[in-house]
C-alpha cells in the first residue's frame, strides 16, 4: 500500500505537481493508495474534492488528516461532549464536532481543552485566546493538543509559515508545550494503518523533519520525493532518524526499478554508474555517472554509512546545488 503526503508531494497550493497525478493513478491500478496530511485547515471531504479536481480517484475515507488524529488524542484526555476551545479552521472544527465535542472560540467559556491547527485566517486574536486558556493550567487540568508543528508549508508563491510557528507563539505566551498528533508523531500513521488495514505500507513525503522522521518512528518504509521542501543539501546532512528508505526525483519513479546500492570494502558506494567515497575528511566523487540522482543517492549512502557528522566532512558543492 502507498500512503502519500499532499503538500509538496501531490500539489503546491491549488496546482498539481508535475507527474504526480498520473503516477498515483497508475499506482492505484495495482495497490491501494491513501493520503495523509498535516494540513488542518480543510476537511477530509474538501481535500478529496480538491484531489478529484486534479484528476485523482479519491473518496473522503481515503484521506487521513491531522485533525482526525488530534481528535483521537483529545478523546483520550477529556470526557465525551466536553467544551473545546478550537484554534483553527473549518477542517478542525468539523472533526471536533464529529468527535462529539462542543466547540467554543473563547477562553471565557471555561473549555476542558484547547486544540490548535493551521488555517490561513488564524491570527493574533485566536492565538491570544489559546494563551489565555492555558495560562496557569497544567496539562492534566486543561490539555493542549496541536494537530502538527510543521514550521513551514509550501504554497504557490513559495514557502510560508506553518502551524509550528503559530504553536510556538502560544507556547511563548503560555509557557507550555502541546501534545502533537500529526507528523512526525506516530498518531497520524497509526490512524492510517488502522483505517486501511495496511500490512506493509510505503509512505511518500517531501520533508525529512516531519514525513520521514514520522514514518521511521512508526516503523514504515519511506520515500523522499524531491518536489517539495527538502532537497539534496538536507538529505546529505540528514540525521540517522530522518533518513528515507528511497529517494525519488518525482513520482514517476514509483513505476521505475530502483537502482541497487553496492558498497566496496573501502566504503565507496556505487549507485548506477556513480561512485562516492569518504577519504579522510573529504567526500570524493570517484565517478559522477550519467544521472545526478544516482550520484546523490550514492553520496547519501556513503555519508550515512560512515557514521560521521556532516559538519566534520568536506562535501563538494556539486552534490547539493
KEMARKOL-577082 format. One line per 8 residues: their letters; for each residue x, y, z of C-alpha. Coordinates in steps of 0.001 Angstrom, whole numbers, plus 524288, in hexadecimal, padded with zeros to 5 digits. Layout:
BEGIN
a	X,Y,Z | ... $
REM end
This chain:
BEGIN
xxxxxxxx	80000,80000,80000 | 80411,80DF9,7FD35 | 801D6,818FE,806EE | 80492,8265D,80129 | 80651,83393,8075B | 7FF95,83E98,7FFF2 | 80662,84BD7,800E9 | 812E9,84AE2,7F924 $
xxxxxxxx	80FE5,83D14,7F45A | 802EF,83DE2,7ED1A | 800F4,84C8C,7EC42 | 8062B,859EE,7EFB0 | 7FB17,8632F,7F2D5 | 7EFD1,86033,7E984 | 7F845,85A6A,7DEA7 | 7FCD6,84C76,7DC95 $
xxxxxxxx	80B5E,849CD,7DCAF | 80FFA,8451D,7CF58 | 80E9C,83665,7CD67 | 80851,8343E,7DAC5 | 7FA3A,831B2,7D6A2 | 7FCFA,82867,7CB75 | 8071F,8211B,7D37F | 7FDD5,81F10,7DEF0 $
xxxxxxxx	7F2C1,81B09,7D5DE | 7FBBF,81105,7CFA4 | 7FFB2,80BF8,7DD0E | 7F175,80AFB,7E14E | 7EF05,800E3,7D6B3 | 7F6EA,7F6F3,7DE69 | 7F7AE,7FBAF,7EC98 | 7EF21,8031B,7F636 $
xxxxxxxx	7F2A5,81185,7F73E | 7EF62,819CA,80319 | 7F2CC,827C2,80675 | 7F808,82DC4,81308 | 7F894,83C4A,8159F | 7FCEE,844B7,820FA | 7F529,85014,81B51 | 7E9FF,85283,824D8 $
xxxxxxxx	7E32E,85D56,81D62 | 7DA40,8549D,8152E | 7D128,84917,81729 | 7D3E4,83BAA,81194 | 7C893,83E00,8082D | 7CE42,84AC4,8032B | 7DBA5,84482,8019A | 7D5A3,8392D,7FA0F $
xxxxxxxx	7CE25,842C3,7F181 | 7DAA2,84A3F,7EE7F | 7E1DE,83DB7,7EB21 | 7D69C,83966,7E27B | 7D712,84665,7DB54 | 7E577,843FA,7D8C0 | 7E1F5,836ED,7D289 | 7E38C,82CFE,7DD8A $
xxxxxxxx	7D925,82317,7E155 | 7D799,8263B,7EFC4 | 7CCF3,824E8,7FA02 | 7CCF6,82C1A,80724 | 7CFB8,81F2E,80DDC | 7DC98,81E6E,80652 | 7E189,82AB9,80D30 | 7E755,82A7A,81AE6 $
xxxxxxxx	7E8D5,83801,820CB | 7F02F,83CEF,82C9F | 7E35C,84201,8327B | 7DE29,83411,83251 | 7EA31,82F49,8397D | 7E960,83AE9,842C6 | 7DB40,8380A,84642 | 7DEFD,82A01,8493E $
xxxxxxxx	7E940,82F4E,852B7 | 7DF50,838C2,85830 | 7D5D7,82DA7,85AFA | 7E02B,82722,86361 | 7E1AB,83325,86BFE | 7D427,83932,86DF4 | 7C65B,8342D,86F97 | 7BD2D,832AC,86419 $
xxxxxxxx	7B4EB,83EBD,8619D | 7BE9C,84802,86812 | 7BFD1,8561A,863B4 | 7CC41,857F4,85BB3 | 7D301,8649C,857EE | 7D63C,86332,8497C | 7E134,86B3E,84399 | 7E0A1,8686D,8350D $
xxxxxxxx	7D7E7,86766,8293A | 7CC15,85FE6,8246A | 7D382,85323,822FF | 7D6C4,852D9,83169 | 7C952,8578F,835C0 | 7C2EE,84CEE,82D94 | 7CAFE,84200,83397 | 7C92C,846FA,84185 $
xxxxxxxx	7BA72,84745,83F89 | 7BA6E,839CC,83929 | 7C1C3,83504,8452E | 7B616,838D5,84D7A | 7BBE8,8450C,853A9 | 7B683,852D8,854DC | 7BE57,85D91,84E3B | 7C151,86ACD,8541D $
xxxxxxxx	7C9F9,875CD,84F58 | 7CB68,87C90,85C84 | 7D3E2,87977,86850 | 7C932,87FB7,870A5 | 7C098,873BC,86E34 | 7C91A,86B73,8774D | 7CCF3,86146,86D14 | 7D141,853C0,87148 $
xxxxxxxx	7DC6C,85406,8677F | 7E2A5,85BD9,85C7F | 7E4C7,85639,84EF2 | 7ECC4,85DC6,84505 | 7EECD,85C31,8366C | 7F300,8642E,82AC1 | 7E9E8,86CD0,822FD | 7EDB2,878CA,81AF1 $
xxxxxxxx	7E41F,8812E,82281 | 7E9D8,87E19,82FF0 | 7EF4B,88A9F,835AA | 7F2D5,8916C,8423F | 7E516,8914E,847FE | 7E3B1,88281,8473A | 7F191,88003,84BF1 | 7EF01,888F1,8577C $
xxxxxxxx	7E2C8,88125,85B15 | 7EB03,874C5,85B76 | 7F526,87B6D,86411 | 7EAB1,8808D,86D5B | 7E4B7,872F2,86E94 | 7F1B1,86C45,87154 | 7F803,875CF,87ABC | 7F87E,8706A,88876 $
xxxxxxxx	7F2F6,86332,8845B | 7FAB3,8568C,88421 | 7F9FB,84C40,87985 | 7F118,8442E,88249 | 7E827,84F84,8857A | 7E69C,85458,87782 | 7ECFF,84C62,86CAC | 7F26E,85368,860CB $
xxxxxxxx	7F30F,84B8B,85433 | 7F942,85051,84795 | 7F5D7,849F5,83AB3 | 803EF,84BA1,83649 | 80FFA,8541D,837F5 | 814B8,855D2,829EA | 81CFD,86218,829AD | 81A00,864CF,81B69 $
xxxxxxxx	80FED,861A6,81108 | 81244,861F3,80239 | 808BC,86A92,7FAB7 | 80810,86F78,7ECCC | 81029,87BA9,7EF7E | 81AA0,874D8,7F7A2 | 81CDC,87001,80578 | 813E5,875D5,80FD9 $
xxxxxxxx	81374,874B3,81ECA | 80CA7,86857,82370 | 80560,8643D,82FA3 | 811FD,86294,8373F | 81417,87136,8371F | 8065E,87367,83C7C | 80804,868F5,846EA | 814FE,86F2C,84AA7 $
xxxxxxxx	80E42,87C4C,84CAE | 8049F,87623,85638 | 80F84,86E99,85CE1 | 81719,87B36,85EFA | 80B4F,881DB,86522 | 80631,8765D,86D14 | 812E6,86FC6,8710E | 80E24,8624F,86D36 $
xxxxxxxx	81038,8585C,86263 | 80525,8511C,85B94 | 802B5,842EE,858C1 | 8046E,84137,84A07 | 7FC31,8385C,84165 | 801D4,83A4C,833D8 | 80EC5,836E4,82DB7 | 8191D,834A4,8329F $
xxxxxxxx	81171,82E8E,83DD8 | 80C16,820F7,83B81 | 7FDA3,82359,83E5F | 7FA55,82723,83066 | 80195,81B56,82AEC | 7FAA6,81251,83474 | 7EDAF,8182F,83026 | 7F107,81571,821E0 $
xxxxxxxx	7F5EB,80795,8240E | 7E9E2,8043A,82C15 | 7E05A,80A33,82261 | 7E621,803CA,81652 | 7EA46,7F718,81CB8 | 7F7B0,7F92E,816CB | 8014D,7EDF8,818B8 | 80D92,7F3DA,812A9 $
xxxxxxxx	80AED,801D6,80E62 | 8146B,80AA7,80742 | 8135E,818F7,80AEC | 816D6,823FC,80184 | 81A9C,8314B,806D9 | 82264,83D73,80381 | 8276E,84143,81109 | 8319D,83A71,81935 $
xxxxxxxx	82DFF,84099,8263F | 81FA8,83CB3,825C1 | 81CAF,832C2,81B13 | 828BA,82A3A,81B7B | 82B53,82B7A,82A13 | 81D1B,827F9,82CB9 | 81D39,81C43,823B2 | 829C4,81750,829F7 $
xxxxxxxx	823E1,818C5,83781 | 81809,8111B,832F2 | 8207B,80665,82CEF | 81C12,80959,81F0D | 824D0,8097B,812FC | 82566,816E3,80CC0 | 82805,81E59,80034 | 82D6C,82C31,7FFF6 $
xxxxxxxx	828D5,83279,7F343 | 83051,83E7F,7EEE0 | 8247C,846A4,7EB01 | 821F0,84DB3,7F7CC | 82951,85317,80361 | 835CB,84B27,804F3 | 84017,848C3,7FAB3 | 84DEB,843D4,7F8F2 $
xxxxxxxx	85434,84C5B,8034B | 84AA2,8480C,80DDD | 84BA1,839C2,809D4 | 85A67,83967,80AAA | 859DC,83F47,8185D | 84E5B,8370A,81D34 | 8500F,83101,82A9E | 84E32,8228B,82CC9 $
xxxxxxxx	83FEB,8240F,830B2 | 83C10,82BEB,824B0 | 84190,823FC,81969 | 83840,81E99,80F27 | 83869,810DE,809D5 | 837B4,815F9,7FBD9 | 83A47,822D8,7F4C2 | 83277,826A2,7E89D $
xxxxxxxx	83363,83264,7DF9B | 8249F,83255,7DD8E | 819A6,82863,7DE79 | 81C90,82264,7D149 | 8270C,81B2C,7D8C6 | 81C8B,812C5,7DF35 | 81B38,80B1F,7D280 | 829C7,80A09,7CFE4 $
xxxxxxxx	83344,7FFCE,7D52E | 83AB5,8053F,7E0B1 | 84976,80459,7DE9B | 851CA,7FB40,7E6B0 | 85B46,80121,7F075 | 86840,7FA1A,7F1D3 | 872D5,7FCE4,7FBC5 | 8811D,7F9B2,7F9A0 $
xxxxxxxx	88A76,7F539,80433 | 88FCE,802F6,805B3 | 8821A,8085D,807AB | 880A0,80DF9,7F9F3 | 8726D,80D84,7F5B1 | 86DDD,80B5C,7E7C6 | 8601F,80DE2,7E2C8 | 85E5E,80C28,7D432 $
xxxxxxxx	86AF4,8114C,7CE58 | 86D7B,81B32,7D931 | 87739,8188B,7E416 | 879EF,8207D,7F066 | 883C5,81DAE,7FB22 | 88837,823AE,807F9 | 896E4,8262E,807E4 | 89B80,82C05,8149A $
xxxxxxxx	892BE,837CF,816CD | 88F54,83921,80872 | 88382,83409,8012C | 8892E,83008,7F3FF | 881B6,82E2F,7E75F | 88903,82305,7E0EE | 87F50,82238,7D5B8 | 874AA,82C53,7D351 $
xxxxxxxx	86D28,8231D,7CA7A | 86240,826D7,7C141 | 8573E,8292B,7CB03 | 8583C,833D6,7D54C | 84E2F,82CCE,7DDB7 | 85665,8207C,7DE42 | 861FD,828EF,7E211 | 85A03,82EC4,7ED21 $
xxxxxxxx	8557A,82147,7F172 | 86397,81C8A,7F1A4 | 86817,82887,7F93A | 85D6B,826F6,8035F | 8607A,81893,80546 | 86F19,81B02,80677 | 86D5C,825FB,81046 | 862D9,81F0B,8181A $
xxxxxxxx	86A88,81243,81875 | 876A2,81947,81D66 | 87041,81CEE,82A42 | 876F4,82A24,82924 | 87054,836FF,82C6C | 86E4F,83F38,82041 | 87516,84B00,82642 | 88195,842FE,8271A $
xxxxxxxx	881CE,8402D,81883 | 88567,84830,80C9A | 87A5C,8464E,802D3 | 87BD8,84A71,7F490 | 87233,8550C,7F11A | 86E33,84D8F,7E4FA | 86782,8436D,7ED9C | 85D9A,84CAE,7F345 $
x	85B7A,85877,7EA75 $
REM end
